[in-house]
């Protein structure tokens, strides 16, 4: 209840602006559109091009169902890759279980272990 009374009693300030303040010049609608619409859209388009243009100009692309032709990556492994490991320290490849072709290695997201 006291909050309603306090906000009901208050009124807008009745003060004149200082004499040093000049009146703002009017701004055209075209200027407002340029600043508030066109400039952000141009910035968005520039960032989009900088992000997607490198991937659009690449030559060969991987297509599902094709064999992977890229080099294998080992994140956090030795800088020289598997070749840099001492002999006998590499992990053996996982082989297929019963019912699969003998010697077939499986793995990845859809692999069966």
Backbone torsions as a table, in degrees:
resi	resn	phi	psi	omega
1	UNK	NA	-43.8	-179.6
2	UNK	-62.3	-31.2	179.9
3	UNK	-65.9	-37.3	179.4
4	UNK	-66.9	-40.6	180.0
5	UNK	-65.3	-44.8	-177.2
6	UNK	-64.6	-44.6	-179.3
7	UNK	-73.2	-25.2	178.1
8	UNK	-76.3	-30.0	-177.6
9	UNK	-79.4	-31.1	-177.2
10	UNK	-69.7	152.9	178.2
11	UNK	-137.7	171.5	-179.2
12	UNK	-67.1	146.7	179.0
13	UNK	-68.5	136.9	-179.7
14	UNK	-111.0	80.7	-179.1
15	UNK	-132.4	143.9	176.6
16	UNK	-84.3	147.4	176.7
17	UNK	-68.7	155.0	178.8
18	UNK	-58.4	150.9	-176.6
19	UNK	-68.5	-22.4	-178.2
20	UNK	-74.4	-19.9	-177.9
21	UNK	-72.8	126.4	178.0
22	UNK	-90.4	155.5	176.2
23	UNK	-71.1	137.5	178.8
24	UNK	-70.7	138.1	177.0
25	UNK	-70.8	154.0	-179.7
26	UNK	-72.9	149.0	-178.5
27	UNK	-113.3	133.9	-178.5
28	UNK	-73.8	157.3	179.4
29	UNK	-64.8	-33.2	179.5
30	UNK	-64.8	-39.2	178.5
31	UNK	-65.1	-40.8	178.4
32	UNK	-63.6	-44.1	178.6
33	UNK	-63.4	-40.6	179.1
34	UNK	-62.5	-44.2	-175.3
35	UNK	-76.4	-40.3	-173.1
36	UNK	-94.8	-17.9	-177.7
37	UNK	-119.7	-57.0	-172.5
38	UNK	-67.8	-45.0	-178.6
39	UNK	-61.8	-47.4	177.1
40	UNK	-63.8	-37.9	177.9
41	UNK	-65.7	-39.3	177.9
42	UNK	-65.6	-40.3	177.7
43	UNK	-64.8	-41.6	177.0
44	UNK	-61.3	-45.2	-179.8
45	UNK	-64.0	-39.3	179.1
46	UNK	-63.9	-46.3	179.2
47	UNK	-64.4	-40.5	178.8
48	UNK	-61.5	-44.3	179.1
49	UNK	-64.6	-41.0	180.0
50	UNK	-64.6	-30.1	-179.6
51	UNK	-82.5	-45.1	-171.5
52	UNK	-94.0	-19.7	-177.2
53	UNK	-61.6	-42.1	178.4
54	UNK	-59.7	-38.1	-179.7
55	UNK	-76.3	-22.9	180.0
56	UNK	-79.5	-23.3	-177.5
57	UNK	-94.4	-3.3	179.8
58	UNK	-66.7	144.2	-177.3
59	UNK	-72.2	-93.0	-177.1
60	UNK	-73.8	142.1	176.6
61	UNK	-126.5	150.6	176.8
62	UNK	-76.0	134.4	176.0
63	UNK	-119.0	138.2	-179.1
64	UNK	-55.3	138.4	179.7
65	UNK	97.4	-17.5	178.1
66	UNK	-87.2	159.4	175.8
67	UNK	-72.2	146.5	179.4
68	UNK	-76.9	125.6	-176.9
69	UNK	-105.0	-2.5	-178.1
70	UNK	-79.3	164.4	177.1
71	UNK	-74.6	143.4	177.4
72	UNK	-68.4	148.1	-179.7
73	UNK	-115.7	140.9	176.8
74	UNK	-128.7	98.3	-178.6
75	UNK	-79.3	125.0	179.9
76	UNK	86.7	1.2	178.7
77	UNK	-87.6	-173.1	179.4
78	UNK	-66.3	152.0	-177.1
79	UNK	-62.5	-31.5	-178.6
80	UNK	-84.8	0.8	-179.3
81	UNK	79.4	-158.8	-177.6
82	UNK	-64.5	-32.4	-179.2
83	UNK	-64.3	-24.0	-178.2
84	UNK	-79.9	-13.0	179.9
85	UNK	-71.2	153.2	174.6
86	UNK	-71.3	148.7	-179.5
87	UNK	-58.3	137.2	177.2
88	UNK	89.0	-3.5	-179.3
89	UNK	-97.5	-9.9	-179.6
90	UNK	-71.4	146.1	178.7
91	UNK	-75.6	140.1	178.0
92	UNK	-68.9	152.2	178.7
93	UNK	-71.5	147.5	177.9
94	UNK	-78.8	131.8	180.0
95	UNK	-104.1	161.4	-177.3
96	UNK	-67.9	152.5	-179.9
97	UNK	-84.0	-170.4	-178.6
98	UNK	-62.9	140.5	178.3
99	UNK	93.6	-13.8	177.6
100	UNK	-98.5	170.9	177.0
101	UNK	-63.2	140.8	-178.1
102	UNK	-71.4	133.1	177.0
103	UNK	85.6	-0.8	179.9
104	UNK	-79.9	128.6	178.7
105	UNK	-93.7	142.5	-178.4
106	UNK	-128.6	161.7	176.2
107	UNK	167.8	-170.7	179.5
108	UNK	86.2	-168.7	-175.4
109	UNK	-68.3	-30.8	-178.4
110	UNK	-107.4	15.2	-176.7
111	UNK	-75.9	155.1	173.9
112	UNK	-110.4	135.1	-175.6
113	UNK	-107.9	NA	NA
